[in-house]
Amino acid sequence: MSDLAASRWRKSSRSNSQGQCVEVADNLVGVVGVRDSKDVAGPVLTVGRAGWAAFVVGVKSGRLLR
């Protein structure tokens, strides 16, 4: 498991006021952390950097909306 103590969390600039947001920590070595912004003390999903990059490409291209 990755050490999350040094995580710097950020929300998307497109976050809405509805509170349905995730936060991302992309300053970690080898992984990207993802958590629910409403539950900052809750669980964290860690994803490998290559997997995260593929996910972002898929979202930006619209492939994941189908």
C-alpha positions in Angstrom: 0.0 0.0 0.0 1.2 3.5 -0.7 2.0 6.0 2.0 -0.6 8.7 1.6 0.7 11.0 4.3 2.3 13.3 1.8 -0.9 13.5 -0.4 -1.8 16.9 -1.8 -5.5 16.7 -2.6 -7.2 18.9 -5.2 -10.7 19.1 -6.7 -11.6 19.6 -10.3 -12.1 23.2 -11.3 -15.4 21.9 -12.7 -16.7 20.7 -9.3 -20.2 21.8 -8.6 -22.0 23.0 -5.5 -23.9 19.8 -5.3 -21.1 18.2 -3.4 -20.7 15.3 -5.8 -17.0 15.6 -6.3 -13.8 13.5 -6.0 -10.4 14.7 -5.0 -7.2 13.6 -6.7 -3.7 13.4 -5.2 -1.3 13.1 -8.2 1.9 14.0 -6.3 2.5 10.4 -5.0 5.2 8.1 -6.3 3.8 5.5 -8.7 0.1 6.0 -7.9 -2.7 8.5 -8.1 -5.0 8.7 -5.1 -8.8 9.3 -5.5 -11.2 10.0 -2.7 -14.7 11.3 -2.0 -14.5 15.1 -1.2 -17.4 14.7 1.3 -15.5 12.0 3.2 -11.9 13.1 3.4 -11.2 10.7 6.3 -12.7 7.8 4.4 -11.2 5.3 2.0 -8.8 6.2 -0.8 -8.6 4.4 -4.1 -5.1 4.2 -5.5 -4.6 3.7 -9.2 -1.3 3.1 -11.1 -0.1 6.1 -13.1 -0.6 4.3 -16.4 -4.1 3.3 -15.5 -5.0 6.8 -14.4 -3.6 8.3 -17.6 -5.7 5.9 -19.7 -8.8 6.8 -17.6 -8.3 10.5 -18.2 -7.8 10.0 -22.0 -10.9 7.9 -22.1 -13.0 10.6 -20.2 -11.6 13.4 -22.4 -12.3 11.5 -25.6 -15.9 10.6 -24.5 -15.3 6.9 -24.9 -16.3 6.2 -21.3 -19.7 7.9 -21.7 -21.2 5.1 -23.8 
